[in-house]
Amino acid sequence: MKPPRFDYHDPTTLAEALALLAGHGDAARVLAGGQSLMPMLNFRLARPGHVIDVNRLDALATLSPGPDAGLRIGALVRQRTLERSTLIRERCPLIAQAMPLVGHPQIRTRGTLGGSLAHADPAAELPAVMVALGARLTVQSARGPRTVPAESFFVAALTTALGRDELLTEIALPAWPARTGSSLQEVAIRRGDFALGGVAATLTLDAEGRVAGARIVCFGVGPCPVRAADAERSLVGGAPSVSGFAAAGQLASAGVDPDADIHASAAYRKRLVGVLTTRALAESLASLGERAA
Ligand SMILES: Cc1cc2nc3c(=O)[nH]c(=O)nc-3n(C[C@H](O)[C@H](O)[C@H](O)COP(=O)(O)OP(=O)(O)OC[C@H]3O[C@@H](n4cnc5c(N)ncnc54)[C@H](O)[C@@H]3O)c2cc1C
């Protein structure tokens, strides 16, 4: 099917893009990598009167070290760039671990970080990763910029805190804490498919080797990324152990209320969260050893 008729705009400056969004508001959709928007247009699931192509906004396509050893990633940075970046591998290994699981190479070559976050598919990896990392998202409109923590950016399935006249412009990540390992675990029917369920985790040890902190975020099992706060708390202060990770898995599983669909039952997804949390924590611990080596 072909998309419905729309007016196409390709602004070359951020100010021009924001003016177009201010002017066309509800009738406009931003086009980034097009990997989700184009299918939605072709299936007539979206019928915007105006498409604002932001691909000429080069300033939004930069990846750079942030203050205090963090990272600043422009919303238009391609998923493939994240996958191949040495800076990402060194400063934020969880993103590097997630990238090969996002669709296929062709999709990642066009798809952007900002597009994945703005689209907010419940089964997408990057929203969960951003919540696990405590990312801060900069959104801008003609009214000015504002910052939204990743944890409050995802509001419902395919719905974010973005206003109709707002553009997601940058994602800021804090410095990777010392003695921190990470892992992203998921199960999909075929490689490259959206996951039936998944877990993004980080595990931080203190100087004595006890757990100083953990972040566990589940995806594909609710409308938005689900933080497993009880599971995180259960680990803190103890020595990392197989039994502790299994107990955290049970708590994470108890904390989700997934839906069933044609691919998997709710009970399967709930159980999956337990297994994947346990595995993600064990892999996080293992990756910590690899980083130290
Ligand atoms: C076959 C297939 C398999 C896939 N598998 C996966 C997968 O396993 N995991 C996964 O996470 N994703 C998957 N995707 C989706 C892919 O990652 C997309 O790249 C991503 O969801 C959207 O990014 P995009 O840059 O293409 O955005 P677009 O398609 O251009 O836009 C998506 C939405 O976000 C809005 N938007 C985009 N950028 C901005 C911005 N800067 N500010 C405000 N709004 C914006 C658009 O208006 C639109 O509503 C798959 C896609 C396909 C086609």
The ligand as an SDF file (V2000), in Angstrom:
LIG
                    3D

 53 58  0  0  0  0  0  0  0  0999 V2000
   11.3090   -5.4260   10.3820 C   0  0  0  0  0  0  0  0  0  0  0  0
   11.5710   -4.5010   11.5550 C   0  0  0  0  0  0  0  0  0  0  0  0
   12.0710   -5.0330   12.7340 C   0  0  0  0  0  0  0  0  0  0  0  0
   12.3240   -4.2100   13.8120 C   0  0  0  0  0  0  0  0  0  0  0  0
   12.7800   -4.7630   14.9580 N   0  0  0  0  0  0  0  0  0  0  0  0
   13.0050   -3.9870   16.0340 C   0  0  0  0  0  0  0  0  0  0  0  0
   13.4860   -4.5400   17.2660 C   0  0  0  0  0  0  0  0  0  0  0  0
   13.7360   -5.7470   17.3900 O   0  0  0  0  0  0  0  0  0  0  0  0
   13.6660   -3.6890   18.3070 N   0  0  0  0  0  0  0  0  0  0  0  0
   13.4090   -2.3400   18.2040 C   0  0  0  0  0  0  0  0  0  0  0  0
   13.5850   -1.6240   19.1830 O   0  0  0  0  0  0  0  0  0  0  0  0
   12.9850   -1.7970   17.0610 N   0  0  0  0  0  0  0  0  0  0  0  0
   12.7840   -2.5710   15.9850 C   0  0  0  0  0  0  0  0  0  0  0  0
   12.3300   -2.0000   14.8220 N   0  0  0  0  0  0  0  0  0  0  0  0
   12.0640   -0.5430   14.7940 C   0  0  0  0  0  0  0  0  0  0  0  0
   13.3460    0.2410   14.4900 C   0  0  0  0  0  0  0  0  0  0  0  0
   14.2650    0.1430   15.5650 O   0  0  0  0  0  0  0  0  0  0  0  0
   13.0700    1.7120   14.2260 C   0  0  0  0  0  0  0  0  0  0  0  0
   14.2460    2.2370   13.7600 O   0  0  0  0  0  0  0  0  0  0  0  0
   12.6220    2.5900   15.3850 C   0  0  0  0  0  0  0  0  0  0  0  0
   11.4930    2.1060   16.0590 O   0  0  0  0  0  0  0  0  0  0  0  0
   12.2080    3.9620   14.8920 C   0  0  0  0  0  0  0  0  0  0  0  0
   13.3180    4.7220   14.5880 O   0  0  0  0  0  0  0  0  0  0  0  0
   13.3500    5.6080   13.2910 P   0  0  0  0  0  0  0  0  0  0  0  0
   14.5270    6.5070   13.4190 O   0  0  0  0  0  0  0  0  0  0  0  0
   13.2530    4.7530   12.0970 O   0  0  0  0  0  0  0  0  0  0  0  0
   12.0250    6.5260   13.4900 O   0  0  0  0  0  0  0  0  0  0  0  0
   10.8330    6.8740   12.4930 P   0  0  0  0  0  0  0  0  0  0  0  0
   10.2360    5.6500   11.9350 O   0  0  0  0  0  0  0  0  0  0  0  0
   11.2520    7.9230   11.5320 O   0  0  0  0  0  0  0  0  0  0  0  0
    9.8210    7.5290   13.5580 O   0  0  0  0  0  0  0  0  0  0  0  0
    9.1610    6.7520   14.5080 C   0  0  0  0  0  0  0  0  0  0  0  0
    8.2280    7.6500   15.3380 C   0  0  0  0  0  0  0  0  0  0  0  0
    8.9800    8.5250   16.1610 O   0  0  0  0  0  0  0  0  0  0  0  0
    8.7310    9.9070   15.8240 C   0  0  0  0  0  0  0  0  0  0  0  0
   10.0520   10.5600   15.8960 N   0  0  0  0  0  0  0  0  0  0  0  0
   11.2010   10.1320   15.3080 C   0  0  0  0  0  0  0  0  0  0  0  0
   12.2380   10.9040   15.6660 N   0  0  0  0  0  0  0  0  0  0  0  0
   11.7210   11.8560   16.4940 C   0  0  0  0  0  0  0  0  0  0  0  0
   12.3080   12.9450   17.2000 C   0  0  0  0  0  0  0  0  0  0  0  0
   13.6210   13.2090   17.1560 N   0  0  0  0  0  0  0  0  0  0  0  0
   11.4840   13.7220   17.9590 N   0  0  0  0  0  0  0  0  0  0  0  0
   10.1550   13.4640   18.0320 C   0  0  0  0  0  0  0  0  0  0  0  0
    9.5500   12.4360   17.3910 N   0  0  0  0  0  0  0  0  0  0  0  0
   10.3320   11.6450   16.6310 C   0  0  0  0  0  0  0  0  0  0  0  0
    8.1190    9.8730   14.4380 C   0  0  0  0  0  0  0  0  0  0  0  0
    7.2930   10.9870   14.2150 O   0  0  0  0  0  0  0  0  0  0  0  0
    7.3360    8.5710   14.4800 C   0  0  0  0  0  0  0  0  0  0  0  0
    6.1170    8.7690   15.1440 O   0  0  0  0  0  0  0  0  0  0  0  0
   12.0800   -2.7980   13.7100 C   0  0  0  0  0  0  0  0  0  0  0  0
   11.6150   -2.2530   12.5070 C   0  0  0  0  0  0  0  0  0  0  0  0
   11.3570   -3.0850   11.4260 C   0  0  0  0  0  0  0  0  0  0  0  0
   10.8580   -2.4670   10.1490 C   0  0  0  0  0  0  0  0  0  0  0  0
  1  2  1  0
  2  3  1  0
  2 52  2  0
  3  4  2  0
  4  5  1  0
  4 50  1  0
  5  6  2  0
  6  7  1  0
  6 13  1  0
  7  8  2  0
  7  9  1  0
  9 10  1  0
 10 11  2  0
 10 12  1  0
 12 13  2  0
 13 14  1  0
 14 15  1  0
 14 50  1  0
 15 16  1  0
 16 17  1  0
 16 18  1  0
 18 19  1  0
 18 20  1  0
 20 21  1  0
 20 22  1  0
 22 23  1  0
 23 24  1  0
 24 25  2  0
 24 26  1  0
 24 27  1  0
 27 28  1  0
 28 29  2  0
 28 30  1  0
 28 31  1  0
 31 32  1  0
 32 33  1  0
 33 34  1  0
 33 48  1  0
 34 35  1  0
 35 36  1  0
 35 46  1  0
 36 37  1  0
 36 45  1  0
 37 38  2  0
 38 39  1  0
 39 40  1  0
 39 45  2  0
 40 41  1  0
 40 42  2  0
 42 43  1  0
 43 44  2  0
 44 45  1  0
 46 47  1  0
 46 48  1  0
 48 49  1  0
 50 51  2  0
 51 52  1  0
 52 53  1  0
M  END
$$$$
